[in-house]
Amino acid sequence: MAKQYFGDFNTLKSVFIENPAMDRQIFYGDKIMLGRNIIKAGTVVPMHKHPEEQISYVISGECDVIIEGEEPRRCKAGAVAWFPADVGHEVRVYDEDTEILDIFNPVREDWLELFGEK
C-alpha cells in the first residue's frame, strides 16, 4: 500500500470483528500504528498478549482493564493504559459501547492482514 500521510476516521475502512464484537479502523506509518476500536456493550476481549508495545486511550464509555499480575482497573473516558510487549491483558465492556484508541509500536502485522494490507 502506498504511504498515507493523512487519514480521517470518518472515512477510513472499518472491519467488524465478531468475537470479540467490535468495529476496528487502523492508520499507520513505518513503525507505529493507531487503531480505533468501538467495542460493543457486553463484550470481553479475552486475555491475550502480543510482541508489540501498546498504549490505549478511552475516548468514550467505560471498561475494566486487567493487566497480568495487576488488579483490574475501571477505565472511563480520558483514561490511558500502557501494555508492555508480551504482557497479558484483557478488556471487559459492560453497559455501553466503548471507543478506545490503541497505539502500537511496531506496527501489528496481524492487523494489516485483517485489513488485507499485507
Backbone as XML, in Angstrom:
<?xml version="1.0"?>
<chain id="A" units="angstrom">
  <residue number="1" name="MET">
    <atom name="N" x="0.840" y="-1.191" z="0.000"/>
    <atom name="CA" x="0.000" y="0.000" z="0.000"/>
    <atom name="C" x="0.875" y="1.241" z="0.000"/>
  </residue>
  <residue number="2" name="ALA">
    <atom name="N" x="0.481" y="2.243" z="-0.759"/>
    <atom name="CA" x="1.226" y="3.498" z="-0.807"/>
    <atom name="C" x="1.128" y="4.209" z="0.533"/>
  </residue>
  <residue number="3" name="LYS">
    <atom name="N" x="2.166" y="4.954" z="0.864"/>
    <atom name="CA" x="2.156" y="5.689" z="2.131"/>
    <atom name="C" x="1.017" y="6.701" z="2.157"/>
  </residue>
  <residue number="4" name="GLN">
    <atom name="N" x="0.380" y="6.772" z="3.297"/>
    <atom name="CA" x="-0.653" y="7.770" z="3.524"/>
    <atom name="C" x="-0.186" y="8.667" z="4.656"/>
  </residue>
  <residue number="5" name="TYR">
    <atom name="N" x="-0.094" y="9.943" z="4.389"/>
    <atom name="CA" x="0.344" y="10.889" z="5.411"/>
    <atom name="C" x="-0.819" y="11.439" z="6.219"/>
  </residue>
  <residue number="6" name="PHE">
    <atom name="N" x="-2.019" y="11.324" z="5.669"/>
    <atom name="CA" x="-3.210" y="11.831" z="6.352"/>
    <atom name="C" x="-4.330" y="10.807" z="6.243"/>
  </residue>
  <residue number="7" name="GLY">
    <atom name="N" x="-5.204" y="10.812" z="7.226"/>
    <atom name="CA" x="-6.371" y="9.940" z="7.203"/>
    <atom name="C" x="-7.506" y="10.597" z="7.955"/>
  </residue>
  <residue number="8" name="ASP">
    <atom name="N" x="-8.666" y="9.990" z="7.908"/>
    <atom name="CA" x="-9.846" y="10.512" z="8.591"/>
    <atom name="C" x="-10.679" y="9.318" z="9.052"/>
  </residue>
  <residue number="9" name="PHE">
    <atom name="N" x="-10.832" y="9.159" z="10.358"/>
    <atom name="CA" x="-11.604" y="8.034" z="10.863"/>
    <atom name="C" x="-13.059" y="8.075" z="10.411"/>
  </residue>
  <residue number="10" name="ASN">
    <atom name="N" x="-13.527" y="9.220" z="9.917"/>
    <atom name="CA" x="-14.892" y="9.292" z="9.390"/>
    <atom name="C" x="-15.021" y="8.562" z="8.059"/>
  </residue>
  <residue number="11" name="THR">
    <atom name="N" x="-13.879" y="8.338" z="7.380"/>
    <atom name="CA" x="-13.931" y="7.699" z="6.060"/>
    <atom name="C" x="-13.013" y="6.487" z="5.918"/>
  </residue>
  <residue number="12" name="LEU">
    <atom name="N" x="-12.141" y="6.218" z="6.899"/>
    <atom name="CA" x="-11.253" y="5.058" z="6.803"/>
    <atom name="C" x="-12.057" y="3.763" z="6.824"/>
  </residue>
  <residue number="13" name="LYS">
    <atom name="N" x="-11.553" y="2.753" z="6.137"/>
    <atom name="CA" x="-12.170" y="1.431" z="6.104"/>
    <atom name="C" x="-12.350" y="0.906" z="7.523"/>
  </residue>
  <residue number="14" name="SER">
    <atom name="N" x="-13.495" y="0.267" z="7.752"/>
    <atom name="CA" x="-13.798" y="-0.330" z="9.051"/>
    <atom name="C" x="-14.000" y="-1.826" z="8.859"/>
  </residue>
  <residue number="15" name="VAL">
    <atom name="N" x="-13.509" y="-2.604" z="9.804"/>
    <atom name="CA" x="-13.710" y="-4.052" z="9.791"/>
    <atom name="C" x="-14.458" y="-4.425" z="11.066"/>
  </residue>
  <residue number="16" name="PHE">
    <atom name="N" x="-15.556" y="-5.174" z="10.906"/>
    <atom name="CA" x="-16.288" y="-5.657" z="12.076"/>
    <atom name="C" x="-15.728" y="-7.010" z="12.463"/>
  </residue>
  <residue number="17" name="ILE">
    <atom name="N" x="-15.380" y="-7.143" z="13.725"/>
    <atom name="CA" x="-14.867" y="-8.395" z="14.264"/>
    <atom name="C" x="-15.981" y="-8.991" z="15.117"/>
  </residue>
  <residue number="18" name="GLU">
    <atom name="N" x="-16.326" y="-10.236" z="14.831"/>
    <atom name="CA" x="-17.450" y="-10.855" z="15.518"/>
    <atom name="C" x="-17.156" y="-11.253" z="16.947"/>
  </residue>
  <residue number="19" name="ASN">
    <atom name="N" x="-16.006" y="-11.836" z="17.170"/>
    <atom name="CA" x="-15.692" y="-12.333" z="18.504"/>
    <atom name="C" x="-14.241" y="-12.017" z="18.842"/>
  </residue>
  <residue number="20" name="PRO">
    <atom name="N" x="-13.977" y="-11.031" z="19.687"/>
    <atom name="CA" x="-14.920" y="-10.191" z="20.421"/>
    <atom name="C" x="-15.561" y="-9.140" z="19.509"/>
  </residue>
  <residue number="21" name="ALA">
    <atom name="N" x="-16.777" y="-8.726" z="19.834"/>
    <atom name="CA" x="-17.578" y="-7.858" z="18.971"/>
    <atom name="C" x="-17.081" y="-6.412" z="18.999"/>
  </residue>
  <residue number="22" name="MET">
    <atom name="N" x="-16.531" y="-5.981" z="17.867"/>
    <atom name="CA" x="-16.044" y="-4.601" z="17.762"/>
    <atom name="C" x="-15.884" y="-4.192" z="16.309"/>
  </residue>
  <residue number="23" name="ASP">
    <atom name="N" x="-15.965" y="-2.887" z="16.089"/>
    <atom name="CA" x="-15.593" y="-2.278" z="14.815"/>
    <atom name="C" x="-14.183" y="-1.748" z="14.977"/>
  </residue>
  <residue number="24" name="ARG">
    <atom name="N" x="-13.326" y="-1.988" z="13.970"/>
    <atom name="CA" x="-11.922" y="-1.572" z="14.068"/>
    <atom name="C" x="-11.521" y="-0.812" z="12.813"/>
  </residue>
  <residue number="25" name="GLN">
    <atom name="N" x="-10.721" y="0.244" z="13.025"/>
    <atom name="CA" x="-10.094" y="1.001" z="11.947"/>
    <atom name="C" x="-8.621" y="1.160" z="12.297"/>
  </residue>
  <residue number="26" name="ILE">
    <atom name="N" x="-7.780" y="1.299" z="11.266"/>
    <atom name="CA" x="-6.348" y="1.487" z="11.524"/>
    <atom name="C" x="-5.788" y="2.603" z="10.654"/>
  </residue>
  <residue number="27" name="PHE">
    <atom name="N" x="-4.730" y="3.201" z="11.174"/>
    <atom name="CA" x="-3.906" y="4.155" z="10.440"/>
    <atom name="C" x="-2.482" y="3.931" z="10.939"/>
  </residue>
  <residue number="28" name="TYR">
    <atom name="N" x="-1.512" y="3.884" z="10.035"/>
    <atom name="CA" x="-0.170" y="3.505" z="10.462"/>
    <atom name="C" x="0.904" y="4.117" z="9.574"/>
  </residue>
  <residue number="29" name="GLY">
    <atom name="N" x="2.090" y="4.153" z="10.160"/>
    <atom name="CA" x="3.288" y="4.577" z="9.443"/>
    <atom name="C" x="4.240" y="3.408" z="9.335"/>
  </residue>
  <residue number="30" name="ASP">
    <atom name="N" x="5.516" y="3.694" z="9.252"/>
    <atom name="CA" x="6.507" y="2.635" z="9.123"/>
    <atom name="C" x="6.706" y="1.857" z="10.420"/>
  </residue>
  <residue number="31" name="LYS">
    <atom name="N" x="6.615" y="2.534" z="11.576"/>
    <atom name="CA" x="6.952" y="1.891" z="12.849"/>
    <atom name="C" x="5.904" y="2.046" z="13.930"/>
  </residue>
  <residue number="32" name="ILE">
    <atom name="N" x="4.785" y="2.679" z="13.612"/>
    <atom name="CA" x="3.759" y="2.931" z="14.633"/>
    <atom name="C" x="2.381" y="2.778" z="14.007"/>
  </residue>
  <residue number="33" name="MET">
    <atom name="N" x="1.432" y="2.298" z="14.813"/>
    <atom name="CA" x="0.066" y="2.077" z="14.337"/>
    <atom name="C" x="-0.922" y="2.660" z="15.339"/>
  </residue>
  <residue number="34" name="LEU">
    <atom name="N" x="-1.983" y="3.254" z="14.797"/>
    <atom name="CA" x="-3.099" y="3.758" z="15.587"/>
    <atom name="C" x="-4.323" y="2.946" z="15.195"/>
  </residue>
  <residue number="35" name="GLY">
    <atom name="N" x="-4.981" y="2.369" z="16.177"/>
    <atom name="CA" x="-6.199" y="1.606" z="15.927"/>
    <atom name="C" x="-7.350" y="2.213" z="16.695"/>
  </residue>
  <residue number="36" name="ARG">
    <atom name="N" x="-8.471" y="2.350" z="16.032"/>
    <atom name="CA" x="-9.690" y="2.829" z="16.689"/>
    <atom name="C" x="-10.631" y="1.640" z="16.805"/>
  </residue>
  <residue number="37" name="ASN">
    <atom name="N" x="-11.024" y="1.313" z="18.024"/>
    <atom name="CA" x="-11.922" y="0.187" z="18.281"/>
    <atom name="C" x="-13.178" y="0.692" z="18.966"/>
  </residue>
  <residue number="38" name="ILE">
    <atom name="N" x="-14.320" y="0.314" z="18.423"/>
    <atom name="CA" x="-15.579" y="0.546" z="19.116"/>
    <atom name="C" x="-16.046" y="-0.835" z="19.558"/>
  </residue>
  <residue number="39" name="ILE">
    <atom name="N" x="-15.866" y="-1.090" z="20.855"/>
    <atom name="CA" x="-16.151" y="-2.400" z="21.422"/>
    <atom name="C" x="-17.604" y="-2.401" z="21.904"/>
  </residue>
  <residue number="40" name="LYS">
    <atom name="N" x="-18.349" y="-3.370" z="21.441"/>
    <atom name="CA" x="-19.784" y="-3.433" z="21.714"/>
    <atom name="C" x="-20.061" y="-3.776" z="23.178"/>
  </residue>
  <residue number="41" name="ALA">
    <atom name="N" x="-21.144" y="-3.200" z="23.707"/>
    <atom name="CA" x="-21.565" y="-3.464" z="25.095"/>
    <atom name="C" x="-21.673" y="-4.966" z="25.322"/>
  </residue>
  <residue number="42" name="GLY">
    <atom name="N" x="-21.207" y="-5.413" z="26.491"/>
    <atom name="CA" x="-21.286" y="-6.816" z="26.853"/>
    <atom name="C" x="-20.157" y="-7.680" z="26.320"/>
  </residue>
  <residue number="43" name="THR">
    <atom name="N" x="-19.157" y="-7.060" z="25.709"/>
    <atom name="CA" x="-18.056" y="-7.797" z="25.087"/>
    <atom name="C" x="-16.873" y="-7.938" z="26.036"/>
  </residue>
  <residue number="44" name="VAL">
    <atom name="N" x="-16.245" y="-9.100" z="25.997"/>
    <atom name="CA" x="-14.985" y="-9.323" z="26.694"/>
    <atom name="C" x="-13.913" y="-9.602" z="25.639"/>
  </residue>
  <residue number="45" name="VAL">
    <atom name="N" x="-12.860" y="-8.794" z="25.645"/>
    <atom name="CA" x="-11.683" y="-9.072" z="24.826"/>
    <atom name="C" x="-10.801" y="-9.939" z="25.716"/>
  </residue>
  <residue number="46" name="PRO">
    <atom name="N" x="-10.724" y="-11.246" z="25.437"/>
    <atom name="CA" x="-10.082" y="-12.154" z="26.379"/>
    <atom name="C" x="-8.594" y="-11.889" z="26.565"/>
  </residue>
  <residue number="47" name="MET">
    <atom name="N" x="-8.064" y="-12.410" z="27.658"/>
    <atom name="CA" x="-6.644" y="-12.264" z="27.979"/>
    <atom name="C" x="-5.812" y="-12.687" z="26.769"/>
  </residue>
  <residue number="48" name="HIS">
    <atom name="N" x="-4.913" y="-11.804" z="26.357"/>
    <atom name="CA" x="-4.035" y="-12.078" z="25.227"/>
    <atom name="C" x="-2.766" y="-11.255" z="25.388"/>
  </residue>
  <residue number="49" name="LYS">
    <atom name="N" x="-1.768" y="-11.560" z="24.601"/>
    <atom name="CA" x="-0.552" y="-10.755" z="24.577"/>
    <atom name="C" x="0.022" y="-10.795" z="23.179"/>
  </residue>
  <residue number="50" name="HIS">
    <atom name="N" x="0.876" y="-9.831" z="22.905"/>
    <atom name="CA" x="1.483" y="-9.697" z="21.586"/>
    <atom name="C" x="2.841" y="-9.036" z="21.750"/>
  </residue>
  <residue number="51" name="PRO">
    <atom name="N" x="3.702" y="-9.170" z="20.752"/>
    <atom name="CA" x="5.062" y="-8.632" z="20.879"/>
    <atom name="C" x="5.149" y="-7.113" z="20.762"/>
  </residue>
  <residue number="52" name="GLU">
    <atom name="N" x="4.052" y="-6.464" z="20.383"/>
    <atom name="CA" x="4.060" y="-5.012" z="20.240"/>
    <atom name="C" x="3.717" y="-4.332" z="21.563"/>
  </residue>
  <residue number="53" name="GLU">
    <atom name="N" x="4.389" y="-3.242" z="21.863"/>
    <atom name="CA" x="4.030" y="-2.411" z="22.999"/>
    <atom name="C" x="2.760" y="-1.647" z="22.632"/>
  </residue>
  <residue number="54" name="GLN">
    <atom name="N" x="1.907" y="-1.374" z="23.627"/>
    <atom name="CA" x="0.612" y="-0.748" z="23.362"/>
    <atom name="C" x="0.288" y="0.289" z="24.418"/>
  </residue>
  <residue number="55" name="ILE">
    <atom name="N" x="-0.301" y="1.393" z="23.972"/>
    <atom name="CA" x="-0.934" y="2.368" z="24.867"/>
    <atom name="C" x="-2.368" y="2.522" z="24.385"/>
  </residue>
  <residue number="56" name="SER">
    <atom name="N" x="-3.321" y="2.484" z="25.317"/>
    <atom name="CA" x="-4.733" y="2.642" z="24.983"/>
    <atom name="C" x="-5.301" y="3.879" z="25.662"/>
  </residue>
  <residue number="57" name="TYR">
    <atom name="N" x="-6.182" y="4.559" z="24.950"/>
    <atom name="CA" x="-6.848" y="5.770" z="25.434"/>
    <atom name="C" x="-8.352" y="5.580" z="25.263"/>
  </residue>
  <residue number="58" name="VAL">
    <atom name="N" x="-9.097" y="5.664" z="26.351"/>
    <atom name="CA" x="-10.553" y="5.513" z="26.304"/>
    <atom name="C" x="-11.163" y="6.848" z="25.904"/>
  </residue>
  <residue number="59" name="ILE">
    <atom name="N" x="-11.824" y="6.856" z="24.747"/>
    <atom name="CA" x="-12.460" y="8.081" z="24.250"/>
    <atom name="C" x="-13.850" y="8.248" z="24.852"/>
  </residue>
  <residue number="60" name="SER">
    <atom name="N" x="-14.623" y="7.161" z="24.869"/>
    <atom name="CA" x="-15.975" y="7.224" z="25.432"/>
    <atom name="C" x="-16.358" y="5.861" z="25.988"/>
  </residue>
  <residue number="61" name="GLY">
    <atom name="N" x="-17.336" y="5.875" z="26.872"/>
    <atom name="CA" x="-17.768" y="4.646" z="27.518"/>
    <atom name="C" x="-16.872" y="4.314" z="28.700"/>
  </residue>
  <residue number="62" name="GLU">
    <atom name="N" x="-16.951" y="3.070" z="29.148"/>
    <atom name="CA" x="-16.081" y="2.621" z="30.238"/>
    <atom name="C" x="-15.901" y="1.119" z="30.159"/>
  </residue>
  <residue number="63" name="CYS">
    <atom name="N" x="-14.815" y="0.671" z="30.743"/>
    <atom name="CA" x="-14.470" y="-0.752" z="30.693"/>
    <atom name="C" x="-13.557" y="-1.083" z="31.859"/>
  </residue>
  <residue number="64" name="ASP">
    <atom name="N" x="-13.460" y="-2.361" z="32.138"/>
    <atom name="CA" x="-12.455" y="-2.836" z="33.082"/>
    <atom name="C" x="-11.268" y="-3.325" z="32.275"/>
  </residue>
  <residue number="65" name="VAL">
    <atom name="N" x="-10.081" y="-2.947" z="32.701"/>
    <atom name="CA" x="-8.846" y="-3.391" z="32.054"/>
    <atom name="C" x="-8.089" y="-4.231" z="33.072"/>
  </residue>
  <residue number="66" name="ILE">
    <atom name="N" x="-7.711" y="-5.420" z="32.652"/>
    <atom name="CA" x="-6.949" y="-6.317" z="33.511"/>
    <atom name="C" x="-5.594" y="-6.534" z="32.852"/>
  </residue>
  <residue number="67" name="ILE">
    <atom name="N" x="-4.539" y="-6.205" z="33.578"/>
    <atom name="CA" x="-3.176" y="-6.442" z="33.111"/>
    <atom name="C" x="-2.603" y="-7.552" z="33.978"/>
  </residue>
  <residue number="68" name="GLU">
    <atom name="N" x="-2.013" y="-8.532" z="33.334"/>
    <atom name="CA" x="-1.449" y="-9.697" z="34.014"/>
    <atom name="C" x="-0.641" y="-9.273" z="35.237"/>
  </residue>
  <residue number="69" name="GLY">
    <atom name="N" x="-1.006" y="-9.824" z="36.407"/>
    <atom name="CA" x="-0.287" y="-9.541" z="37.636"/>
    <atom name="C" x="-0.731" y="-8.280" z="38.354"/>
  </residue>
  <residue number="70" name="GLU">
    <atom name="N" x="-1.709" y="-7.561" z="37.799"/>
    <atom name="CA" x="-2.195" y="-6.309" z="38.399"/>
    <atom name="C" x="-3.676" y="-6.444" z="38.757"/>
  </residue>
  <residue number="71" name="GLU">
    <atom name="N" x="-4.152" y="-5.576" z="39.630"/>
    <atom name="CA" x="-5.572" y="-5.526" z="39.961"/>
    <atom name="C" x="-6.346" y="-4.928" z="38.780"/>
  </residue>
  <residue number="72" name="PRO">
    <atom name="N" x="-7.580" y="-5.398" z="38.527"/>
    <atom name="CA" x="-8.399" y="-4.791" z="37.468"/>
    <atom name="C" x="-8.598" y="-3.304" z="37.729"/>
  </residue>
  <residue number="73" name="ARG">
    <atom name="N" x="-8.710" y="-2.537" z="36.668"/>
    <atom name="CA" x="-8.905" y="-1.086" z="36.796"/>
    <atom name="C" x="-10.089" y="-0.673" z="35.939"/>
  </residue>
  <residue number="74" name="ARG">
    <atom name="N" x="-11.037" y="0.071" z="36.532"/>
    <atom name="CA" x="-12.158" y="0.630" z="35.767"/>
    <atom name="C" x="-11.639" y="1.867" z="35.037"/>
  </residue>
  <residue number="75" name="CYS">
    <atom name="N" x="-11.786" y="1.866" z="33.729"/>
    <atom name="CA" x="-11.294" y="2.971" z="32.895"/>
    <atom name="C" x="-12.471" y="3.642" z="32.206"/>
  </residue>
  <residue number="76" name="LYS">
    <atom name="N" x="-12.593" y="4.945" z="32.409"/>
    <atom name="CA" x="-13.651" y="5.750" z="31.790"/>
    <atom name="C" x="-13.010" y="6.700" z="30.799"/>
  </residue>
  <residue number="77" name="ALA">
    <atom name="N" x="-13.839" y="7.470" z="30.103"/>
    <atom name="CA" x="-13.344" y="8.419" z="29.106"/>
    <atom name="C" x="-12.215" y="9.263" z="29.695"/>
  </residue>
  <residue number="78" name="GLY">
    <atom name="N" x="-11.112" y="9.329" z="28.969"/>
    <atom name="CA" x="-9.943" y="10.087" z="29.411"/>
    <atom name="C" x="-8.845" y="9.211" z="29.997"/>
  </residue>
  <residue number="79" name="ALA">
    <atom name="N" x="-9.174" y="7.979" z="30.368"/>
    <atom name="CA" x="-8.179" y="7.082" z="30.965"/>
    <atom name="C" x="-7.211" y="6.571" z="29.902"/>
  </residue>
  <residue number="80" name="VAL">
    <atom name="N" x="-5.985" y="6.333" z="30.323"/>
    <atom name="CA" x="-4.974" y="5.735" z="29.461"/>
    <atom name="C" x="-4.365" y="4.531" z="30.179"/>
  </residue>
  <residue number="81" name="ALA">
    <atom name="N" x="-3.898" y="3.567" z="29.394"/>
    <atom name="CA" x="-3.263" y="2.374" z="29.957"/>
    <atom name="C" x="-2.095" y="1.978" z="29.066"/>
  </residue>
  <residue number="82" name="TRP">
    <atom name="N" x="-1.029" y="1.467" z="29.693"/>
    <atom name="CA" x="0.155" y="1.003" z="28.972"/>
    <atom name="C" x="0.265" y="-0.503" z="29.132"/>
  </residue>
  <residue number="83" name="PHE">
    <atom name="N" x="0.486" y="-1.178" z="28.008"/>
    <atom name="CA" x="0.669" y="-2.624" z="27.994"/>
    <atom name="C" x="2.054" y="-2.924" z="27.431"/>
  </residue>
  <residue number="84" name="PRO">
    <atom name="N" x="2.981" y="-3.348" z="28.275"/>
    <atom name="CA" x="4.303" y="-3.712" z="27.763"/>
    <atom name="C" x="4.193" y="-4.878" z="26.775"/>
  </residue>
  <residue number="85" name="ALA">
    <atom name="N" x="5.178" y="-5.015" z="25.926"/>
    <atom name="CA" x="5.222" y="-6.137" z="24.986"/>
    <atom name="C" x="5.177" y="-7.455" z="25.750"/>
  </residue>
  <residue number="86" name="ASP">
    <atom name="N" x="4.454" y="-8.415" z="25.216"/>
    <atom name="CA" x="4.378" y="-9.776" z="25.756"/>
    <atom name="C" x="3.820" y="-9.878" z="27.171"/>
  </residue>
  <residue number="87" name="VAL">
    <atom name="N" x="2.976" y="-8.929" z="27.569"/>
    <atom name="CA" x="2.302" y="-8.981" z="28.868"/>
    <atom name="C" x="0.804" y="-9.149" z="28.605"/>
  </residue>
  <residue number="88" name="GLY">
    <atom name="N" x="0.201" y="-10.157" z="29.238"/>
    <atom name="CA" x="-1.210" y="-10.438" z="29.029"/>
    <atom name="C" x="-2.109" y="-9.309" z="29.502"/>
  </residue>
  <residue number="89" name="HIS">
    <atom name="N" x="-3.204" y="-9.101" z="28.770"/>
    <atom name="CA" x="-4.185" y="-8.087" z="29.154"/>
    <atom name="C" x="-5.560" y="-8.454" z="28.598"/>
  </residue>
  <residue number="90" name="GLU">
    <atom name="N" x="-6.590" y="-7.932" z="29.245"/>
    <atom name="CA" x="-7.983" y="-8.235" z="28.926"/>
    <atom name="C" x="-8.796" y="-6.966" z="29.100"/>
  </residue>
  <residue number="91" name="VAL">
    <atom name="N" x="-9.880" y="-6.836" z="28.325"/>
    <atom name="CA" x="-10.780" y="-5.686" z="28.429"/>
    <atom name="C" x="-12.210" y="-6.211" z="28.529"/>
  </residue>
  <residue number="92" name="ARG">
    <atom name="N" x="-12.961" y="-5.680" z="29.484"/>
    <atom name="CA" x="-14.364" y="-6.058" z="29.671"/>
    <atom name="C" x="-15.233" y="-4.813" z="29.562"/>
  </residue>
  <residue number="93" name="VAL">
    <atom name="N" x="-16.145" y="-4.828" z="28.601"/>
    <atom name="CA" x="-17.067" y="-3.714" z="28.375"/>
    <atom name="C" x="-18.436" y="-4.148" z="28.867"/>
  </residue>
  <residue number="94" name="TYR">
    <atom name="N" x="-19.113" y="-3.282" z="29.591"/>
    <atom name="CA" x="-20.371" y="-3.665" z="30.214"/>
    <atom name="C" x="-21.603" y="-3.059" z="29.543"/>
  </residue>
  <residue number="95" name="ASP">
    <atom name="N" x="-22.050" y="-1.890" z="29.984"/>
    <atom name="CA" x="-23.374" y="-1.386" z="29.637"/>
    <atom name="C" x="-23.478" y="-0.579" z="28.349"/>
  </residue>
  <residue number="96" name="GLU">
    <atom name="N" x="-22.375" y="-0.069" z="27.846"/>
    <atom name="CA" x="-22.450" y="0.770" z="26.648"/>
    <atom name="C" x="-21.241" y="0.521" z="25.757"/>
  </residue>
  <residue number="97" name="ASP">
    <atom name="N" x="-21.442" y="0.731" z="24.455"/>
    <atom name="CA" x="-20.318" y="0.628" z="23.537"/>
    <atom name="C" x="-19.209" y="1.547" z="24.023"/>
  </residue>
  <residue number="98" name="THR">
    <atom name="N" x="-17.975" y="1.107" z="23.878"/>
    <atom name="CA" x="-16.822" y="1.862" z="24.372"/>
    <atom name="C" x="-15.824" y="2.062" z="23.245"/>
  </residue>
  <residue number="99" name="GLU">
    <atom name="N" x="-15.424" y="3.308" z="23.048"/>
    <atom name="CA" x="-14.484" y="3.660" z="21.984"/>
    <atom name="C" x="-13.086" y="3.827" z="22.570"/>
  </residue>
  <residue number="100" name="ILE">
    <atom name="N" x="-12.130" y="3.100" z="22.006"/>
    <atom name="CA" x="-10.754" y="3.113" z="22.503"/>
    <atom name="C" x="-9.798" y="3.299" z="21.337"/>
  </residue>
  <residue number="101" name="LEU">
    <atom name="N" x="-8.818" y="4.174" z="21.528"/>
    <atom name="CA" x="-7.717" y="4.309" z="20.580"/>
    <atom name="C" x="-6.531" y="3.523" z="21.118"/>
  </residue>
  <residue number="102" name="ASP">
    <atom name="N" x="-5.962" y="2.670" z="20.273"/>
    <atom name="CA" x="-4.783" y="1.884" z="20.628"/>
    <atom name="C" x="-3.610" y="2.339" z="19.775"/>
  </residue>
  <residue number="103" name="ILE">
    <atom name="N" x="-2.470" y="2.520" z="20.414"/>
    <atom name="CA" x="-1.235" y="2.872" z="19.720"/>
    <atom name="C" x="-0.269" y="1.716" z="19.904"/>
  </residue>
  <residue number="104" name="PHE">
    <atom name="N" x="0.331" y="1.263" z="18.806"/>
    <atom name="CA" x="1.253" y="0.134" z="18.843"/>
    <atom name="C" x="2.597" y="0.503" z="18.232"/>
  </residue>
  <residue number="105" name="ASN">
    <atom name="N" x="3.643" y="-0.049" z="18.826"/>
    <atom name="CA" x="4.976" y="0.013" z="18.251"/>
    <atom name="C" x="5.617" y="-1.347" z="18.461"/>
  </residue>
  <residue number="106" name="PRO">
    <atom name="N" x="6.081" y="-2.000" z="17.398"/>
    <atom name="CA" x="5.931" y="-1.627" z="15.989"/>
    <atom name="C" x="4.513" y="-1.890" z="15.488"/>
  </residue>
  <residue number="107" name="VAL">
    <atom name="N" x="4.314" y="-1.687" z="14.202"/>
    <atom name="CA" x="3.030" y="-1.929" z="13.550"/>
    <atom name="C" x="2.625" y="-3.398" z="13.747"/>
  </residue>
  <residue number="108" name="ARG">
    <atom name="N" x="1.358" y="-3.637" z="14.010"/>
    <atom name="CA" x="0.857" y="-5.010" z="14.175"/>
    <atom name="C" x="0.606" y="-5.640" z="12.806"/>
  </residue>
  <residue number="109" name="GLU">
    <atom name="N" x="1.420" y="-6.593" z="12.479"/>
    <atom name="CA" x="1.310" y="-7.284" z="11.198"/>
    <atom name="C" x="-0.015" y="-8.043" z="11.085"/>
  </residue>
  <residue number="110" name="ASP">
    <atom name="N" x="-0.515" y="-8.615" z="12.199"/>
    <atom name="CA" x="-1.777" y="-9.352" z="12.152"/>
    <atom name="C" x="-2.946" y="-8.425" z="11.827"/>
  </residue>
  <residue number="111" name="TRP">
    <atom name="N" x="-2.876" y="-7.180" z="12.269"/>
    <atom name="CA" x="-3.938" y="-6.235" z="11.926"/>
    <atom name="C" x="-3.848" y="-5.835" z="10.458"/>
  </residue>
  <residue number="112" name="LEU">
    <atom name="N" x="-2.649" y="-5.697" z="9.931"/>
    <atom name="CA" x="-2.505" y="-5.416" z="8.492"/>
    <atom name="C" x="-3.146" y="-6.530" z="7.681"/>
  </residue>
  <residue number="113" name="GLU">
    <atom name="N" x="-2.922" y="-7.779" z="8.085"/>
    <atom name="CA" x="-3.524" y="-8.920" z="7.392"/>
    <atom name="C" x="-5.045" y="-8.863" z="7.474"/>
  </residue>
  <residue number="114" name="LEU">
    <atom name="N" x="-5.582" y="-8.515" z="8.648"/>
    <atom name="CA" x="-7.021" y="-8.401" z="8.829"/>
    <atom name="C" x="-7.635" y="-7.424" z="7.832"/>
  </residue>
  <residue number="115" name="PHE">
    <atom name="N" x="-6.904" y="-6.360" z="7.541"/>
    <atom name="CA" x="-7.396" y="-5.330" z="6.628"/>
    <atom name="C" x="-6.980" y="-5.588" z="5.174"/>
  </residue>
  <residue number="116" name="GLY">
    <atom name="N" x="-6.322" y="-6.725" z="4.927"/>
    <atom name="CA" x="-5.897" y="-7.054" z="3.575"/>
    <atom name="C" x="-4.798" y="-6.160" z="3.053"/>
  </residue>
  <residue number="117" name="GLU">
    <atom name="N" x="-3.975" y="-5.634" z="3.963"/>
    <atom name="CA" x="-2.920" y="-4.715" z="3.563"/>
    <atom name="C" x="-1.553" y="-5.346" z="3.650"/>
  </residue>
  <residue number="118" name="LYS">
    <atom name="N" x="-1.521" y="-6.663" z="3.768"/>
    <atom name="CA" x="-0.240" y="-7.370" z="3.779"/>
    <atom name="C" x="-0.345" y="-8.636" z="2.972"/>
  </residue>
</chain>
